[in-house]
């Protein structure tokens, strides 16, 4: 799965730090809307990889914890 560097950093904060959208936005100096867009793209990448129809934030975190946060396929 190919994620941008920014998306990889967001996955890292989601999985390792448990950050919410506002915390991620503050961390990077971006808007919450931009964070939500990045998370949407991350969700779409995971859906494409797994074939899942619906994923929530917890399922995305679990996917990366199980399959490796820093690992690209």
N, C-alpha and C positions, 0 to 999 in steps of 0.2 A: 504494500500500500504506500502510495507516495503522498506525503503531506508536505506543505511548505514549512520553512523553518519557523515561522510564526505559529503555525498550527501545532507543530511539535512542541514548542515552548508552552502553548496553552494546554496541551495534553499533559505535559509535565506538571504544571500547576494544578490541574484538575486532580491528577492521580496522586502526586506526592504531597501536595499541600492542602488539598480539599478546597481550593479557592472557589468562590462564587463569581458571577459575572462582574459585579462591581469591583471586587478585589483584583480580578484580572485586568480590568480596564484601568484601574489606578496604577497597577504595577507597570503597565506598558505605556500609560499616558494616552490611551485611546478611549473611544466612547463605548458604552455598554452595547450599543447597537452593532458596532464593529465586532465586539466579542461574540455576540449572538450569531453574526454572520459567519465568523470563523468556526464556531461550534456546529452550525448547520452544515458547513462543508466537511467538517470532521465526521459528523453523523452520516452524511451521504457516502463518504469513503468507506466507513465501517459497514454500512448497508450493502454497498457494492461488493465488499470483501466477503461478507457473511451470508448475503442473500436474505437477511432479516427484513421484514416489512416495516416494523415499527421499533424504534430504539429510544429509550429515554437516557438521560444523563448518567444515571447509575449504571446502566448496561454498557454505555460507552466506556466508562471508567473501568468496569470489570473486564471488558474486552482487552483493553490495553494492559491492565495488570496481569492478565492471564497470558497474553501473547507477547508481552514486552513493550515497554513504553518507548524505548529508543530504537526499536528494531524496525527496519523497513523491509518490505517483501518485494 
